[in-house]
């Protein structure tokens, strides 16, 4: 293991609210070994920004990693040419041009249909009522797996997320992950003959057209589902919560003073929906006085980097007026999130403006529950609005 200082955490408290401990790490030991996580954590924005680009040291290739074992060898766990070849293959499906010209219209249709069906009540859980189905329906469309229910898309995504963060080895969590990947494989098997005859711009469609091996197709579809459902879902619900608790900032967004994209980027900085990315040390390395050994596991703590006091004044505050350009919520190196443009469109171009235009007098009923550190999001969002 590394020679980084050892600091213990309370895992339950860290899951509830990781930010006080992350602030302590940045102050006392920005590179720290946490026994309860079995990993060395990089917590400063500068260290992460540099290290994520050093793929010869901080390798995404993790043959024994949970993601490889449970979901297959996808492009997120490949480096160099192997990574870029698969990234190029999927690009036609999620390029900025494709998102704008092809997907946005479909995203808007999903948002309108779900909002049309909403009825104000004394309390509605907005995560379940809108954020979850909207994210899932959009992801069904992008992946090409329109033959699954949105409830399955969400459940299977969560099952995989829990599985790849199952560092304690809970067999029940692993079983749910295996059930999720089996369900996705069945949907892929049903859809492949259709898209082989009539190709489209979905992820499954473009990978089949590119001749990608089926094991890679399956692995990359599972990758898209594992991150592509929770991040927009949690960002939509979380940004609505943030704006409702900061009405002065909501007024700036609704009045057009602050673009919705800037609102979304600030939320993604403030509460990073994907708060961590693991890496494998590929060769002996040293950062200042900390030495790393080959094959040890390192966590790049995006959630900490995005609250680094060296780069963000009053970093614990949500403020859509700030310059959030140094945020690394979508990563910083060659593994910068390939779905970033689709996510930004879903949240900033479609969901947020549609929600606040359609649901007049939208307001909180009670504070929501929030949790997580590797993946962080609202567990519920009780709201109501005027009929």
Backbone torsions as a table, in degrees:
resi	resn	phi	psi	omega
1	UNK	NA	169.1	-178.7
2	UNK	-70.3	168.0	177.3
3	UNK	-92.3	14.8	179.3
4	UNK	-62.6	150.4	175.3
5	UNK	-56.8	147.5	179.4
6	UNK	-98.8	128.3	174.8
7	UNK	-134.3	130.5	-180.0
8	UNK	-83.7	151.7	173.7
9	UNK	-127.6	161.1	167.5
10	UNK	-93.6	106.9	-174.4
11	UNK	-55.3	-38.7	-178.8
12	UNK	-66.1	-44.1	178.8
13	UNK	-66.6	-36.3	179.5
14	UNK	-65.7	-36.7	177.7
15	UNK	-68.4	-40.4	-179.8
16	UNK	-66.1	-44.7	-177.8
17	UNK	-157.7	96.1	-175.9
18	UNK	-78.5	-13.7	-167.1
19	UNK	-67.1	-38.8	176.1
20	UNK	-60.9	-41.2	179.6
21	UNK	-70.7	-38.9	177.6
22	UNK	-63.2	-37.7	176.4
23	UNK	-64.3	-38.6	176.6
24	UNK	-64.0	-43.3	178.0
25	UNK	-58.5	-48.4	-178.2
26	UNK	-59.6	-33.8	-178.2
27	UNK	-79.5	-43.9	-172.4
28	UNK	-98.2	-36.5	-174.4
29	UNK	-157.3	81.9	-176.8
30	UNK	-63.1	-17.8	166.7
31	UNK	-116.9	116.1	-168.7
32	UNK	-140.8	141.6	173.8
33	UNK	-95.9	125.7	-179.7
34	UNK	-110.7	106.7	-176.4
35	UNK	-56.4	-38.2	-176.8
36	UNK	-66.2	-20.9	177.8
37	UNK	-105.0	-8.4	179.2
38	UNK	61.4	30.6	-174.1
39	UNK	-148.1	158.3	170.1
40	UNK	-93.7	131.7	-176.4
41	UNK	-105.3	130.7	169.2
42	UNK	-96.8	120.1	-169.4
43	UNK	-114.7	-14.6	-179.8
44	UNK	-90.8	146.1	-178.1
45	UNK	-62.4	-39.2	-177.5
46	UNK	-66.3	-43.9	179.8
47	UNK	-62.3	-43.1	-178.2
48	UNK	-68.6	-42.9	-177.6
49	UNK	-59.8	-38.4	179.3
50	UNK	-79.1	-46.7	-171.8
51	UNK	-67.6	-34.0	-177.5
52	UNK	-64.4	-23.5	178.9
53	UNK	-85.3	-13.7	-177.2
54	UNK	-91.1	72.5	-172.8
55	UNK	-69.8	-16.2	176.6
56	UNK	-74.6	-15.1	178.3
57	UNK	-110.8	-57.2	-178.2
58	UNK	-94.4	83.4	-170.4
59	UNK	-84.9	139.0	172.4
60	UNK	-82.4	-15.7	179.9
61	UNK	-75.0	109.4	-174.9
62	UNK	-132.0	81.8	-175.2
63	UNK	-55.5	-32.2	-178.4
64	UNK	-99.1	7.8	-178.9
65	UNK	-71.1	157.4	-177.8
66	UNK	-63.2	-36.5	-179.1
67	UNK	-63.8	-45.5	178.8
68	UNK	-61.2	-44.4	-175.9
69	UNK	-67.5	-37.7	-171.2
70	UNK	-96.6	-29.9	-173.0
71	UNK	-117.4	-11.8	-176.3
72	UNK	99.4	168.7	-173.8
73	UNK	-87.0	94.8	-177.9
74	UNK	-97.5	177.0	-174.1
75	UNK	-67.9	-22.7	178.1
76	UNK	-67.5	-22.3	-179.9
77	UNK	-108.5	28.8	174.5
78	UNK	-129.2	154.9	179.1
79	UNK	-124.7	168.6	172.7
80	UNK	60.8	-140.7	-176.1
81	UNK	-61.8	-37.7	-178.8
82	UNK	-60.5	-39.7	177.8
83	UNK	-70.1	-48.4	-174.9
84	UNK	-65.4	-35.5	-179.6
85	UNK	-62.1	-42.3	-179.8
86	UNK	-74.9	-33.9	177.3
87	UNK	-63.5	-42.6	178.0
88	UNK	-64.3	-34.3	-178.3
89	UNK	-66.1	-34.9	-177.8
90	UNK	-89.8	-11.2	-172.8
91	UNK	-56.1	-39.7	-179.8
92	UNK	-57.8	-23.5	-178.6
93	UNK	-82.6	-28.1	-171.4
94	UNK	-129.6	21.1	177.1
95	UNK	-67.8	156.3	176.4
96	UNK	-54.2	-39.4	-179.9
97	UNK	-64.0	-44.3	-179.5
98	UNK	-66.1	-41.5	179.2
99	UNK	-59.1	-46.6	-176.4
100	UNK	-70.1	-43.4	-172.1
101	UNK	-87.9	-21.5	-171.8
102	UNK	-120.5	-49.1	-171.3
103	UNK	-84.7	-34.3	-175.0
104	UNK	-56.6	-40.0	178.7
105	UNK	-61.6	-39.9	179.6
106	UNK	-71.6	-38.5	176.2
107	UNK	-59.5	-45.0	-178.7
108	UNK	-62.4	-39.3	179.2
109	UNK	-62.8	-41.1	177.1
110	UNK	-63.0	-45.5	-178.9
111	UNK	-61.5	-45.7	-177.8
112	UNK	-62.8	-43.2	-178.5
113	UNK	-63.5	-43.8	-178.5
114	UNK	-69.2	-42.0	178.9
115	UNK	-66.3	-36.4	177.7
116	UNK	-59.1	-33.4	-175.7
117	UNK	-85.1	-9.5	-177.5
118	UNK	-76.8	139.0	177.5
119	UNK	-125.2	128.1	-179.2
120	UNK	-62.5	143.4	-179.5
121	UNK	-143.7	168.4	177.5
122	UNK	-52.9	-33.7	175.8
123	UNK	-155.1	126.6	176.7
124	UNK	-124.2	132.3	175.2
125	UNK	-80.6	106.1	-173.5
126	UNK	-70.6	-21.9	174.1
127	UNK	-62.1	-50.3	-178.0
128	UNK	-74.9	-32.8	-173.5
129	UNK	-79.4	-33.1	-177.3
130	UNK	-133.5	-55.7	-170.1
131	UNK	-58.0	-44.8	-178.1
132	UNK	-67.4	-55.4	-178.8
133	UNK	-65.1	-36.0	179.4
134	UNK	-63.1	-49.1	179.1
135	UNK	-59.3	-43.8	-177.2
136	UNK	-68.0	-41.2	179.6
137	UNK	-65.7	-40.1	177.0
138	UNK	-63.7	-40.4	-178.7
139	UNK	-70.3	-36.2	173.0
140	UNK	-56.6	-43.4	-178.8
141	UNK	-65.5	-46.6	-177.3
142	UNK	-67.0	-42.8	-177.7
143	UNK	-72.4	-25.9	-174.0
144	UNK	94.2	-2.1	-177.3
145	UNK	-92.8	62.9	179.8
146	UNK	-77.2	-0.3	179.8
147	UNK	-89.5	6.6	175.5
148	UNK	-109.8	158.7	175.6
149	UNK	-79.4	152.8	179.2
150	UNK	-65.1	-30.4	177.2
151	UNK	-62.7	-38.0	178.2
152	UNK	-69.4	-41.6	178.2
153	UNK	-55.1	-46.2	-178.9
154	UNK	-67.9	-46.7	-177.6
155	UNK	-64.4	-41.2	-179.0
156	UNK	-71.1	-36.4	174.7
157	UNK	-60.8	-47.5	-179.2
158	UNK	-64.2	-37.7	178.6
159	UNK	-61.5	-40.1	178.1
160	UNK	-71.7	-41.1	178.5
161	UNK	-59.4	-47.0	178.9
162	UNK	-62.9	-38.0	-178.5
163	UNK	-65.9	-43.2	-176.4
164	UNK	-79.0	-9.2	173.5
165	UNK	-106.7	14.5	-175.7
166	UNK	-84.7	62.2	-175.4
167	UNK	-71.8	-14.5	176.7
168	UNK	-86.0	-8.7	176.2
169	UNK	75.0	32.2	179.3
170	UNK	-66.1	118.4	-176.6
171	UNK	-65.1	-31.0	179.5
172	UNK	-67.2	-38.4	177.9
173	UNK	-65.9	-42.4	178.9
174	UNK	-64.0	-38.0	179.9
175	UNK	-64.8	-40.9	177.6
176	UNK	-64.7	-37.1	177.7
177	UNK	-64.9	-43.6	179.2
178	UNK	-63.5	-36.9	177.1
179	UNK	-65.7	-37.9	179.2
180	UNK	-64.6	-47.7	-178.0
181	UNK	-66.1	-32.7	176.7
182	UNK	-66.3	-40.4	178.1
183	UNK	-63.7	-41.4	178.9
184	UNK	-65.5	-42.8	178.3
185	UNK	-58.1	-39.9	180.0
186	UNK	-65.0	-39.9	178.3
187	UNK	-66.8	-38.3	177.0
188	UNK	-62.6	-44.8	-178.6
189	UNK	-60.1	-36.9	-179.8
190	UNK	-72.8	-29.0	-172.6
191	UNK	-92.0	-27.7	-176.2
192	UNK	-55.5	-46.7	-179.6
193	UNK	-60.5	-35.2	-179.1
194	UNK	-67.8	-49.0	-177.4
195	UNK	-74.4	-21.9	175.7
196	UNK	-68.3	-33.7	179.2
197	UNK	-84.0	-34.4	-176.6
198	UNK	-133.4	82.5	-176.0
199	UNK	-62.4	152.2	175.0
200	UNK	-141.2	-169.8	-176.5
201	UNK	-92.4	11.3	177.3
202	UNK	-69.8	162.3	177.9
203	UNK	-57.2	-46.2	179.1
204	UNK	-62.9	-40.5	-179.6
205	UNK	-63.3	-46.4	-176.6
206	UNK	-73.1	-30.8	177.6
207	UNK	-69.4	-38.2	176.8
208	UNK	-65.6	-41.7	178.6
209	UNK	-64.6	-31.4	179.7
210	UNK	-78.4	-7.2	179.9
211	UNK	74.8	25.1	179.3
212	UNK	-66.4	138.1	177.5
213	UNK	-55.9	145.4	-173.8
214	UNK	-62.7	-32.9	179.3
215	UNK	-64.8	-33.1	176.6
216	UNK	-75.7	-37.5	176.0
217	UNK	-57.9	-48.8	-178.8
218	UNK	-61.9	-45.0	-177.4
219	UNK	-63.7	-39.9	-177.4
220	UNK	-76.9	-30.1	172.6
221	UNK	-65.0	-41.8	178.7
222	UNK	-65.6	-36.6	175.7
223	UNK	-61.3	-46.6	-179.6
224	UNK	-60.4	-38.0	-179.1
225	UNK	-73.7	-39.6	-175.5
226	UNK	-63.4	-38.7	179.5
227	UNK	-101.0	-25.8	-173.3
228	UNK	-78.9	-12.6	176.3
229	UNK	-94.6	-50.7	-172.4
230	UNK	-71.4	-35.7	-174.3
231	UNK	-66.8	-51.4	176.2
232	UNK	-65.2	-40.5	178.3
233	UNK	-55.6	-51.0	-176.6
234	UNK	-71.8	-33.4	178.9
235	UNK	-69.7	-38.9	178.8
236	UNK	-64.4	-54.6	-178.7
237	UNK	-61.9	-42.5	-177.8
238	UNK	-67.0	-39.5	-179.9
239	UNK	-69.8	-37.4	174.8
240	UNK	-59.5	-46.8	177.5
241	UNK	-59.0	-46.3	-178.3
242	UNK	-61.3	-42.4	-178.8
243	UNK	-70.5	-38.0	179.4
244	UNK	-67.0	-26.0	177.8
245	UNK	-93.9	0.1	175.0
246	UNK	-133.7	70.0	-173.0
247	UNK	-59.6	-29.2	177.5
248	UNK	-65.1	-36.2	178.5
249	UNK	-75.6	-35.0	175.3
250	UNK	-59.2	-40.4	179.3
251	UNK	-62.7	-36.8	178.1
252	UNK	-64.6	-40.5	179.9
253	UNK	-70.5	-45.8	-178.3
254	UNK	-66.3	-30.2	179.6
255	UNK	-83.4	-4.0	178.1
256	UNK	85.3	4.0	178.7
257	UNK	-68.6	-39.0	177.7
258	UNK	-116.2	125.5	179.2
259	UNK	-63.6	148.3	178.3
260	UNK	-60.3	-32.6	178.1
261	UNK	-62.6	-39.3	178.3
262	UNK	-66.4	-34.7	175.8
263	UNK	-61.4	-48.9	-179.6
264	UNK	-62.4	-43.3	-178.6
265	UNK	-63.3	-36.4	178.5
266	UNK	-70.0	-38.9	176.6
267	UNK	-63.8	-42.6	-179.9
268	UNK	-64.1	-27.5	173.2
269	UNK	-73.7	-47.8	-173.2
270	UNK	-66.4	-48.8	177.6
271	UNK	-124.8	88.9	-176.9
272	UNK	-65.6	109.3	-179.9
273	UNK	-57.5	-36.2	171.8
274	UNK	-109.4	101.9	-169.5
275	UNK	-93.1	-5.0	-175.1
276	UNK	-155.6	148.3	171.6
277	UNK	-136.7	129.0	-177.4
278	UNK	-83.4	152.8	174.6
279	UNK	-139.4	156.2	175.3
280	UNK	-108.8	131.4	176.8
281	UNK	-73.9	119.7	-173.8
282	UNK	-90.7	-20.7	180.0
283	UNK	-157.3	161.8	179.7
284	UNK	-54.6	139.1	-175.0
285	UNK	-152.3	158.8	178.7
286	UNK	-141.4	135.2	169.9
287	UNK	-120.6	111.2	-174.3
288	UNK	52.8	-115.0	-175.5
289	UNK	-99.9	11.1	-179.2
290	UNK	-108.2	123.3	178.5
291	UNK	-102.1	140.6	179.4
292	UNK	-114.7	146.3	178.3
293	UNK	-105.9	148.3	177.7
294	UNK	-57.3	143.9	175.6
295	UNK	78.3	-2.1	176.0
296	UNK	-77.5	161.5	-176.3
297	UNK	-100.3	137.0	179.7
298	UNK	-127.3	140.7	175.0
299	UNK	-108.5	125.1	171.9
300	UNK	-87.9	111.1	-170.2
301	UNK	-91.4	85.3	-179.9
302	UNK	-59.4	-37.1	-179.5
303	UNK	-63.2	-29.0	175.5
304	UNK	-80.3	-44.6	-179.3
305	UNK	-55.9	-37.2	-175.8
306	UNK	-78.8	-2.9	172.7
307	UNK	-120.4	21.6	-179.0
308	UNK	-69.6	119.9	-176.0
309	UNK	-62.6	-20.9	179.4
310	UNK	-69.8	-21.4	-175.2
311	UNK	-118.8	-20.4	-176.2
312	UNK	-130.9	111.4	176.8
313	UNK	-67.9	139.8	-179.7
314	UNK	50.1	51.5	-167.8
315	UNK	-64.3	-23.3	-179.0
316	UNK	-80.5	-3.6	-179.3
317	UNK	-97.1	143.5	172.1
318	UNK	-85.0	120.3	-177.2
319	UNK	-149.0	103.5	-175.5
320	UNK	-70.5	-8.6	179.2
321	UNK	-84.5	-10.1	-177.0
322	UNK	-77.4	161.3	171.7
323	UNK	-85.1	107.2	-177.9
324	UNK	-99.9	19.1	-173.6
325	UNK	-65.2	-21.0	178.6
326	UNK	-88.6	4.2	174.8
327	UNK	-63.6	143.1	175.6
328	UNK	-119.8	39.4	-179.4
329	UNK	-60.7	-28.5	178.8
330	UNK	-102.5	12.1	-177.6
331	UNK	95.9	177.1	-173.8
332	UNK	-137.1	-14.1	-174.0
333	UNK	-116.9	-150.2	-178.7
334	UNK	-63.2	-17.5	178.5
335	UNK	-96.2	20.1	172.6
336	UNK	-48.8	134.4	-171.9
337	UNK	-51.4	119.3	-178.6
338	UNK	-68.0	-23.9	-179.2
339	UNK	-94.2	14.6	-175.3
340	UNK	-59.1	-41.5	-176.9
341	UNK	-67.0	-40.8	178.3
342	UNK	-65.3	-41.7	179.8
343	UNK	-63.4	-45.7	179.4
344	UNK	-61.4	-39.4	179.4
345	UNK	-66.5	-46.2	-179.4
346	UNK	-58.0	-46.2	-174.3
347	UNK	-82.7	-54.4	-170.3
348	UNK	-84.5	-37.8	-177.4
349	UNK	-82.5	-32.0	-171.0
350	UNK	-115.3	-62.6	-168.3
351	UNK	-63.5	-56.7	-173.3
352	UNK	-61.6	-52.2	179.3
353	UNK	-62.0	-35.0	179.7
354	UNK	-67.7	-43.3	-179.0
355	UNK	-60.1	-51.2	-173.7
356	UNK	-78.0	-17.4	173.9
357	UNK	-80.9	-34.6	-173.1
358	UNK	-91.4	-38.0	-173.4
359	UNK	-98.2	89.6	-175.3
360	UNK	-71.1	136.0	179.2
361	UNK	70.3	24.5	178.9
362	UNK	-57.3	131.0	-176.5
363	UNK	-154.0	157.1	178.3
364	UNK	-74.1	145.2	172.5
365	UNK	-95.7	-39.2	177.0
366	UNK	-158.6	161.4	-179.3
367	UNK	-61.5	142.2	178.1
368	UNK	-79.4	167.4	170.5
369	UNK	-96.5	141.9	-179.0
370	UNK	-139.0	146.8	-179.8
371	UNK	-163.2	167.8	176.3
372	UNK	108.6	156.7	174.5
373	UNK	-132.8	-41.0	174.8
374	UNK	-74.1	-41.3	171.1
375	UNK	-130.2	122.7	-174.3
376	UNK	-123.9	134.0	179.4
377	UNK	-168.2	170.9	177.3
378	UNK	-72.2	137.2	177.0
379	UNK	-88.7	-22.3	173.8
380	UNK	-159.3	165.7	177.0
381	UNK	-149.6	86.4	-179.0
382	UNK	-72.8	117.3	-178.1
383	UNK	-136.7	167.7	167.3
384	UNK	-145.0	173.0	178.5
385	UNK	-157.2	172.2	-176.7
386	UNK	-80.1	139.6	-179.7
387	UNK	-74.3	NA	NA
